[in-house]
Amino acid sequence: MPNFRLPWPENLNGNVYFTGGPHAYSAGGNFTTTYEYGYGTGIDFAAKGKSFPVIAMASGNVIAATCHHGSYPELGCIVAVKHSFGTSVLIYGHLKENSESYQRLKTMYDLFGFWP
């Protein structure tokens, strides 16, 4: 199992906190439905009403970065990362619009977006 870290800089520990999940990524807006581990689930974090930088939980490649304003707006702006092990893809959602970026994440500390 690879090492993962929380998706924010360590100096924000205690200021960013868990707010919900796991819940379904594809539940059509019904984010109270739970799914078994590993099947399109997500967890949410917040920072006491403030924006915070989002960093990769592990190294990998950004394979998608877009903002959903149309038919599936639940996740808002997302960055999808295929990590450097196995076939895992993590989707980081609810990001600020200027978070869109296609880049190689050389380390798990690479910044790629901001949560609103």
N, C-alpha and C positions, 0 to 999 in steps of 0.2 A: 504494500500500500504506500503510495507516495505521501510526502509531507504536504499538508495544506496549512495555510495560515488564514487568519481573518482578513476580509477584504478592505481593510483600512490601515493606515499607518499606526504603529504601536503607541505613539504619543497621544492617540485619541482613545485609547482604552479607558473605559469608565465614562466616556462621553457618548460613544456610539453603543447602542443596545439592541437586543433582539426584540422584535415587535410582533412576530407571528410566523406560523407555518409548522410543519410543512403543509403546503397546499398545492393544488394542481396547476400546472403550467397551462394546460389546455382545457380548463373547465368552463370556457366560454363566459368568463366574468364571475363565475361562482367560486370564489377563492376560499370558501369554508369547507369544501370537499377535500378529504385527505386521501392520499394514494400510498401504496406501499413504497418503501424506500427504493430509490433508484428509478422510479417510473415517472419522469416528468414532474418532480416535486420542486418546490422552492421555499426559501425562508426569507424573511424580511428584517431589515435593520433600519434604525433611524438615529438621528443625532440631536435630540431635544430641539427640533424645529430649525436646525442649522444645516447648511450644506457641508459635505465632507468628501475628501478625495477617495476614490475607489481604486484599489490596486488588485492585480491578479492574485488569486489564491495559490497559484503554482505557475511555472513557466509554460509557454506554449505559443500558439499562433492565433491571432485574431482572424476569425473566418467570416464574421459578419458584423456589421455595425450600421444600424439604421434606426429611424424613429417611426413608430407605428402611430399614425394619426387617423387612419381610416377604419378598416373593418375590425382590427384587433388592437384597440388602444390601451388595453389593460397594463401592458408592460412599458408603455411609453418608448423612450429611447433605450436601445439595448446594445451591448457588445457581447458577442459570442466568442468564447475562447476554446479551441481544441487543445487540450493540455498535452504535454510531451510524453505521456504514458498512456498506453491502452487506447481506448476510443472515447474517453470521457470528453464531453463538451459542457462547459458551464456557461449559462447565459446570465449576464449581469443586467438587471432591468431597472426601470424607474430612474434612469440617468438624465442629466441635463442634456439639452440638444447638442451642445458643442462637444459632447463626449465621443462623437463618431470618429473612429480612427482605425486604420488598417496598419498593423505593425506587428513585428516579432516581439514577443515578450521574453526577453532574455533571462530575466529572473522573476521570482514571484513578487518582487517589490516594484515592478514597473507600473507606473500610474497610467491609466487610460481614460478616466472619466471622473465625474463628480455627481454625487447624489444631490437632488435638489435642495 
